[in-house]
Amino acid sequence: MAALPAGLLNETSILSLRCFVAVVETQSFSSAARQLRVSPSSVTKQVQGLELALGVALVHRTTRRLSVTESGERFYQTCQAILTQVDQVAAAVGAERELSGHLRVATPPSFAATMLGPRLPEFFRLNPGLTVDIMVSSAMPDLIRDRIDVAITLQEEPASKLAHFRLADSPCALCAAPAYLDRAGTPLVPEDLYQHDCLFSRFSQLAEPWMLYDGTHWLAIATRSRLLSDNGDLLRQTCLAGGGIGNFYRFHVEEDLQAGRLVMVLPSYPVRPKSAYAVVPHRLIIRPQARAFIDFVRRLTAEVAAG
């Protein structure tokens, strides 16, 4: 269990710790003040008080930038663990107060644009005291270095050793624009895909094969990739423009399928679904703010999985 340095308990407060954590996470005293809804001078006073009590510099401040010292980085980890425990205890005893503070989330582009974007206002209504910073990237970030509270990932199983929670199935579908199929023909069996332009997702240096079920076993289809990318939105736009056949998360192309802009390819051969996972930096300590976001995303993904 994390603890404050000996002798510091009588010289500090929870507000001091929250101010310091906010300064580290926002890299700005003024931004920390806006996040905590206090004055910048109050944040400065609280952090300076911590530095005097500890006898070390926690941050270096210049007119242009702010940097956290090595001692500050270590103290930040301690503060974060303590504040998490404080929030968990408050929740455990039934304290009826709304969640507050800042939440940092990482998510793939397709999930951010299609799933989160339209529904984030609902999350804000449920948690009016929270602010959210969303990092959109196809690559899994370093959760500790980037101070990410929750990372959403879509795959068969996260390779990371960090704690992760399965949220729901994420169905997939092979799709193409009608114009492409009119020009190139419609595949009738999986082997026909080798004669087509295929748009592949990349999660490493190699294309990820498509796994199709023929009623008996899974077939690994690794055709030549006309386009290889780690960006689902780029692949979708290329597919819509008639660039080839793509394998997409169903949530990403559902509206296109409903509108007829895309059509299913080989619908008799289901594509192996993946799963949505929430990855967190600490196995035993999860901030209440992060739990609220995970529960919210679990509900969204379950809705899509249920059709």
ZIJOWO-V787548 format. One record per helix or strand. SS is the DSSP state (H for helix, E for strand). FROM is the first residue (numbers start at 0). TO is the last residue. Records with the same first field share a line. If there is no record, write none. Layout:
SS = FROM-TO ; FROM-TO
This chain:
H = 8-10 ; 13-25 ; 28-35 ; 39-53 ; 69-91 ; 108-125 ; 177-183 ; 189-194 ; 231-239 ; 249-258 ; 287-304
E = 58-60 ; 65-67 ; 100-106 ; 129-135 ; 149-154 ; 163-169 ; 171-175 ; 197-201 ; 206-206 ; 209-212 ; 217-220 ; 224-228 ; 244-248 ; 262-263 ; 270-270 ; 273-278
